[in-house]
Amino acid sequence: MIFSYFFSKQSYQNQEEELNAVREMITGMGYVITHDFLEKDVLAPSSFEEINEIVINSDVCIAEVSYESTEAGIAVAKSVELGKPTAMFYHKDLPEPKFLPDEGKYVELFSYADARDLKLKLLDFIEFAQSQTKSRFNLVMTGKQNSKVNQIKYEQKVSKNQVINDAIEAKMLKDKLYTKYLELNKRLID
């Protein structure tokens, strides 16, 4: 997953340990933070458009909102608008933020006591976000495979991505173990 991560200058000054703990946890899990503002050479976004572009190019948005931040507010609003999993967190000794969007299916707000508490709560959110996002990967195909996918794409007037997803789904539906898994989940839901 690709994360966008926003915080205010005041949060950085007062919660540097917690901000770095979040960064280390995310990157330690093998995820990517777009525009990692905790890196020395990465500049904070300077425009509304730049913030939106960062959020658009991420799968998940997280924001430390202990202190007011225009950038975090814009990012959270865009993330919610796009239906991306969004986590906002603030230090428990500070007032709850005022600029909150309606908490909904993809929005979570929580307070934290220290870096350890924040990491535990964020871990739960990451597990939720994984279930809500699509996986990205590179696919290497032979020329023959690519030609066939392109042929189906033009005949069915769908994207290459849809052709490949349909082929994977069809293969999975033929798998007996996967079919049993689907049946079990359907019974649990019903």
C-alpha positions in Angstrom: 0.0 0.0 0.0 1.0 3.6 -0.6 0.4 6.0 2.3 0.1 9.8 2.3 1.1 11.1 5.7 0.4 14.7 6.9 1.0 16.6 10.1 1.6 20.2 11.1 4.9 21.9 12.0 3.6 22.2 15.6 2.9 18.4 15.7 6.4 17.8 14.4 7.9 20.0 17.2 5.8 18.4 19.9 5.3 14.8 18.8 8.4 14.1 16.8 8.9 10.8 18.5 5.4 9.6 17.6 5.6 10.9 14.0 8.9 9.0 13.5 7.4 5.8 15.1 4.5 5.9 12.6 7.0 6.3 9.7 9.2 3.5 10.9 6.2 1.2 11.4 4.8 1.8 8.0 8.1 1.5 6.1 9.1 -1.4 8.3 6.0 -3.3 7.1 7.2 -2.8 3.5 4.8 0.0 2.6 5.7 3.3 0.9 5.0 6.9 2.1 4.6 9.3 -0.7 6.5 12.5 -0.2 7.9 11.5 3.2 8.2 14.9 4.8 10.2 13.5 7.7 13.1 13.0 5.2 15.4 16.1 5.2 15.3 16.7 1.4 11.5 16.4 0.9 9.6 19.7 0.9 6.1 20.0 2.3 3.4 20.6 -0.3 3.0 24.2 -1.2 -0.4 24.2 -3.0 -3.8 22.8 -2.9 -3.2 21.0 -6.1 0.0 19.4 -4.9 -1.7 18.1 -1.7 -4.5 16.6 -3.8 -2.1 15.0 -6.2 -0.3 13.3 -3.2 -3.6 11.9 -1.9 -4.8 10.8 -5.3 -1.5 8.8 -5.8 -1.9 7.0 -2.5 -4.0 4.2 -1.3 -4.4 5.4 2.3 -4.3 8.8 4.1 -3.1 9.2 7.6 -2.8 12.5 9.5 -1.6 13.6 12.9 -4.2 16.3 13.8 -3.2 17.3 17.3 -2.7 20.8 16.0 -4.5 22.7 13.2 -3.0 22.1 9.8 -4.4 23.4 6.5 -2.5 20.8 4.6 -3.8 17.9 6.8 -7.3 19.3 6.5 -7.2 19.4 2.7 -5.6 16.0 2.5 -8.2 14.4 4.8 -11.1 16.1 2.8 -9.7 14.8 -0.5 -9.1 11.3 0.9 -12.7 11.1 2.2 -14.0 12.5 -1.1 -12.2 9.7 -2.9 -13.4 7.0 -0.5 -9.9 6.1 0.7 -9.2 4.7 4.1 -8.4 7.7 6.3 -7.0 7.8 9.8 -6.7 10.9 11.9 -5.0 10.7 15.3 -4.3 13.2 18.0 -2.6 13.3 21.4 -5.0 12.4 24.2 -3.9 15.5 26.3 -5.1 17.9 23.5 -8.6 18.8 22.5 -10.3 16.7 19.8 -9.8 18.4 16.3 -12.5 20.7 15.0 -12.2 20.2 11.2 -13.3 16.6 11.2 -15.3 15.2 8.3 -18.2 12.9 9.2 -16.8 9.6 10.4 -17.9 7.0 7.9 -17.0 3.7 6.4 -13.5 4.7 5.6 -12.7 7.4 8.3 -11.3 6.7 11.7 -10.4 9.1 14.5 -8.5 8.1 17.6 -6.4 9.6 20.3 -3.1 8.2 21.6 -1.1 8.4 24.8 2.4 7.7 23.4 4.3 6.2 20.5 3.6 2.7 21.5 -0.2 3.3 21.9 -0.2 5.1 18.6 1.5 2.2 16.8 -0.9 -0.3 18.3 -4.0 1.7 17.2 -2.5 2.4 13.8 -1.8 -1.3 13.3 -5.5 -2.0 13.6 -6.3 0.7 11.1 -3.7 -0.7 8.7 -5.3 -4.1 8.9 -8.6 -2.5 8.1 -7.1 -0.5 5.2 -5.6 -3.6 3.7 -9.0 -5.1 3.4 -10.4 -2.0 1.7 -7.6 -1.3 -0.9 -6.6 -3.0 -4.1 -3.2 -4.5 -4.4 -0.8 -3.1 -6.9 1.8 -5.3 -8.6 3.8 -5.5 -11.8 2.8 -8.3 -14.2 5.3 -9.6 -16.8 3.6 -11.2 -19.8 4.9 -12.8 -22.9 4.2 -11.1 -26.3 1.6 -13.8 -27.0 -0.2 -13.2 -23.7 -0.2 -9.5 -24.2 -1.6 -9.8 -27.7 -4.4 -12.1 -26.3 -5.2 -9.7 -23.5 -5.3 -6.8 -26.0 -7.6 -8.7 -28.3 -10.1 -9.4 -25.5 -9.8 -5.8 -24.3 -10.9 -4.5 -27.7 -13.6 -7.1 -28.3 -15.2 -6.6 -24.9 -14.5 -2.9 -24.7 -13.0 -3.2 -21.2 -9.6 -2.3 -19.7 -6.6 -4.6 -19.6 -6.9 -4.6 -15.9 -10.5 -5.9 -16.1 -9.5 -8.6 -18.5 -6.7 -9.8 -16.2 -8.9 -9.6 -13.1 -11.7 -11.6 -14.8 -9.2 -14.3 -15.8 -7.9 -14.5 -12.2 -11.4 -14.6 -10.8 -12.4 -17.4 -13.3 -9.4 -19.4 -12.3 -10.1 -18.9 -8.6 -13.7 -20.0 -9.0 -12.5 -23.3 -10.5 -10.4 -23.9 -7.3 -12.3 -26.2 -4.9 -10.7 -24.8 -1.8 -11.4 -21.2 -2.8 -15.0 -22.2 -3.7 -15.4 -23.7 -0.2 -14.0 -20.5 1.3 -16.6 -18.4 -0.5 -19.4 -20.7 0.6 -18.3 -20.6 4.2 -18.1 -16.8 4.2 -21.5 -16.5 2.6 -23.0 -18.7 5.3 -21.3 -16.6 8.0 -22.7 -13.4 6.5 -26.2 -14.8 6.0 
